[in-house]
Amino acid sequence: MIEKEIILKYNQPGPRYTSYPPANYFDNTYGVQDFEENIVESNIMGPSHLSLYFHVPYCPRLCHFCGCNTSLLKSKDRIADYFSALRKEIDKVASLIDTSRLITQIHWGGGTPNSVPLQFIEGVMEQVKARFRFHPDAEIAMECSPAYLTFDDIDLLADMGFNRMSLGIQDFNEEVLLAVNRKPSRYPVEELIRELRSAGFSGINLDLIYGLPLQTPANFALTVRKAIDAKPDRLVTFSYAHVPWVNKNQVILEKKGLPSPEDKLDMFLIARRMLVQDGYAPIGLDHYAREDDELTVALRNRHLHRNFQGYCTKDRTGQVYAFGSSSISQLFNSYAQNIKTPDMYIDVIQQKGFATERGYRLSFKELVTREVINEVMCNGYVDFSQIAKHFAIRKTEVLDYVKFDPGKFTLFIDDGLIEILPEGLKVNRLGMMVVRNIAMNLDPLAAGKSEKKFSKTI
């Protein structure tokens, strides 16, 4: 069966599994006291490494497609208020963390982190360096809009310790960008990448989105070609998720006209073929990395991991402590999400030091299930015996927790997408195109009736 037929057959709503359980299972019975207790508990749980995430909820203009928690850029005074709150939150959380633990990851997202005066970013980075210890191979990354990025900015970020960057290109076609209210890159992207490499950045990533108004398979192929010619280390082709019940601005795109499902699928397949032909290895469903990139090496060794911020190696992964409005901490046994509205976040932090609005504490069964689903989603392989050994339980218990039934996978086997092995399950490269569907059959929450709404799997 060819790729197109496979995708059409399995294209249905389902979780993205960037967390397990998915974020729409979080609830507001989880509060500040729970979060504080879980931070303390996290010091004696694995992984011992620290991953820090900082959310900047501001953009100079709002893209109509965006589903991120962001708002229009405020006055410099209000930005200063936000960063003051952010730094207070860092102090409160840091006071509960064992500072012998090492930072292996820092990630700045948003919003548009590079659109605020970089002096605010610098202040936070200095605070973090004063409070924590860093692993010598720590990854310090920022998501940037190339519309607001200068060569001087790159040098300043490098001086702060940043060594990774993701550029939100989305599309090189300026008519498409105009239709979605996004500014094009200030400088040619290939020049930005050269400057980044000169400043010591590695793992440079470009983000593209397919499924936007005015995109066609032909003109999206031109965007992919231009992205490949810029020679990034990594590239992502995100499927535009049309969720107007989450982001009302997306209704504007309906009026402009979205590509047909058939054209959107062709964009995905064209991009995939072009990237593979040019030496990029598929990572999961929609990420790609050069053959010598550490993510590709980790995938070959079945050592890939993922959190809300993206893919990483298991060596570098840590429990995620997140700061700023709407940010989500991912600890060993819990998730904690902050208040989404920046102004409310500022007020609550100034009053209490914490702004936890909702979260979720995982049961032991859910911890095991999460590990199974992570292995399938990241590495396309799960060894139930190894999972059992990791949690000091029997293999039969693992199988029971995920309601494993070979009969659930008959269609996947018949379509040549997976193998059921004596030790577990293996997904091949074609099967990774529908890996969310495969993971759903290892998810007890997905087996029952649910009112949770999800985007389609492709």
Buried (B, 14 or more C-beta within 10 A) or exposed (E): EEBEEBBEEBBEEBBBBBBBBBBBBBEEEBBBEBBBEBBEBBBEEEBBBBBBBBBBBBBEEBBBBBBBBBBEBBEEEBBBBBBBBBBBBBEBBBEBBEEEBBBBBBBBBBBBBBBBEBEBBBBBBEBBEEBBEBBEEBBBBBBBBBBBBEBEBBEBBBEBBBBBBBBBBBBBBEEBBEBBBBBBBBEEBBEBBBBBEEBEBEBBBBBBBBBBBBBBBEBBBEBBBBBBEBBBBBBBBBBBBBEEEEBEBBEBBEEEEBBEEEBBBBBBBBBBEBBEEBEBBBBBBBBBBBEEBBBBBBBEEBBBBBBBBBBBBBBBBBBBBBBBBBBBBBBBBBBBBBBBBBBBBBBBBEEEBBBBBBBBBBEEBBBBBBBBBBBBBBBBBBBBEBBBEBBEBEBEBBBBBBBBEEEBBEEBEEBEBBBBEEEBBBBEEBBBBBBBBBBBBBBBBBBEEEEEEBBBBB
